[in-house]
Amino acid sequence: MKRITALLALTLILAACGGTSAPPTVDPPVTGTLSVNGTIQGWSAEYGRGIQAFTLDDEPVGQGTVDASGNFGIQLTSPQPSRTRPGGCSDAMPASVTSSPSSLRVANISFSSTLSRIIFISLIDSPSPSRSATYLYASEAGSITGQESCAAGLDESYTITYTYEMQLQQGWNILLSTLTRNAEGGITAISYRSESPTADLSGYSWFVNDLRF
């Protein structure tokens, strides 16, 4: 699960600058293929001409094209959800977090350029870059609620707390994440909540973050 924390941190390194993009749009069936479209701020030819999507278990779920202005379209196919929750301290489900039904499994999605998996493409709340959104697939309708905490940082000098307030429909959902940092920039809290794939994300914009250099 430490990889999840790292990926979330990477999506929020971006500075929310350079105007706004049109609200991302989706054409969602509840299950099956999900069509995602938007405009990526700061896109240029050096990032390639494609966008790809993977689950956090590295299952590919879609690939699309990006034009010179950053406009993109991608079809997400239904993944095989295998995780009990979108984040956390370890793979094991703690007693302080409840999944109902217990058989509920999820898969959250990360986006990148087809040129490199470390050219991240992220959906960020422009006025408040501590908040991000992505897409999550649920094996069945249900809920994930509760909190868990564990040591964090290279020297485990502080604690990170994960909070879940998620009501999920079967199939595609929007996963909203909010990060809290300490004075040194370490992530001390991540809260998750979910919305319908048709929820209004007009305050969010797509950004590119190149970590190759």
Secondary structure, DSSP 8 states (H G I E B T S, - for coil): -HHHHHHHHHHT-S---S------EEE--SSS-EEEEEEEET--GGG-SEEEEEETT--EEEEEEE-TTSEEEEEE------BSSSS-SSSS--TTEEEESTT--EEEEEEEESS-TTEEEEEEETT-TTEEEEEEEESSSEEEEEEEEEEESTT--EEEEEEEEEEE-SEEEEEEEEEEE-TTS-EEEEEEEEE-TTS--TTEEEEEEE---
